[in-house]
Amino acid sequence: MQPDPLSETLHALADPTRRAILARLAKGEATVNELAEPFAMSLPAVSKHLKVLERAHLISRSRTAQWRPCRLETEPLRALDGWLEEYRVIWNARFDRLEAYLSKIKDSKDDADA
């Protein structure tokens, strides 16, 4: 059974190295060697991370002569953001209720002090 796209995205984002690779690709295309530069790991290890990102459709690779640049694909991130939006709405409503409650307590205290 193949995991759903959201699970693939979350799995790929769970690793700090992969998040750093995505952050670099947000600045523009890069080769595997360019992506590997900041990491103290072998090229095959970086390639494994890239395969996870590719499987989650977070990156794509093209071929221009001998150059195989990697490119950030944003659609899975948009889908994740859409899923998270439901929770943002819930938490914003909770924070609004907390803010109203704290304001009510403060107003009651101010009235008692006056």
N, C-alpha and C positions, 0 to 999 in steps of 0.2 A: 504494500500500500504506500503510495506516494504522499508525503506531507502536503498540507495545503500551502498556498503561496504565503500567507501571513506567517505561518510557522517557519517556513524557509527563511523569510526576511528576518524574523526575530532571532533565529539560530545564527544567521550570518552576522547580525549586529551584536551578538553576545560577546564577541571577541574584540579586545581593544586594538589588536593589530589590524583587523579588518575594518574597524571604524576609522583608524588612522589612514588606511589606504583609501577609503571612501572620501575622507576629508581632503586628501591630496588630489583625488580625481575631481572633486568639486571645483578645483582651480583650473582644470583642463586635462586633456588626454596625456597619458604617460606610458612609457614602455615598462616592461617588467623590471628591467635593470634600474630605471629611474624610481620605480615604486619600492624596490628593495633597498635602495641606498641608506635610508635612515634606520634600518633594522639590523640588529646583530643576529642575523639568521641566514641560512643558506638560500640560494636561489630556488632550489626545489621546495623548500618550506614556504617561501613567499608564493610560489606557484600553487601550492595546495590551498593557501588562503584565497587566491584568486579564483580557483575552481569552485570554492564554496560560494563566493560572491557571484560568480557566473551562474551557478546552479539556482541561486535565489533571484536571478535576473537583475541584480543590482549593478552589474557591469556588463559590458559587451566588449568584444575584441574584433578589430578589423585588420585587414592586411593591406599594406601599401608597400609594394616591393618586398624588402626584407624587414621592414618595420611593422611590428604588430602592436599598435597602440591600444590601451585599455581606455574605456570611456564609461563615465557614470551614467546609469540609467535611473531616472527618478520615479518612474511609475510605481514600483513597489513601495517607495517611501511615501508617495501620495496615498496609496492604499492604507499603509500603516497609520498615517496621520488621520485619515478618515475614521479608522477604527478607534483611535485614541480620542477623537473629538467627542464621542459619546461620554467618555469618562471625564473629559474637560468640562462638559456641561454639568455633570453631576457634582464635581468638585467646586466649580464656580458657584453653584447654588448653595452648597454647604458653607463656603466661605462668606457668601452674602448673608446667610442666616447667622453665622457666627459674628460677623461685623454688626449686624442689627442688634444682636443680643448684647454684645459688649458696649455698644452705644447706649442701649437701654440701661444697663448697669451703671455706666458713667453718669448718665442723666439723673438716675435715681440717687446716686452718691452726691452729685452736685446739688440736688434739691435738698438733701438731708443736711448738707454742710451750710446751706444758706440760711 
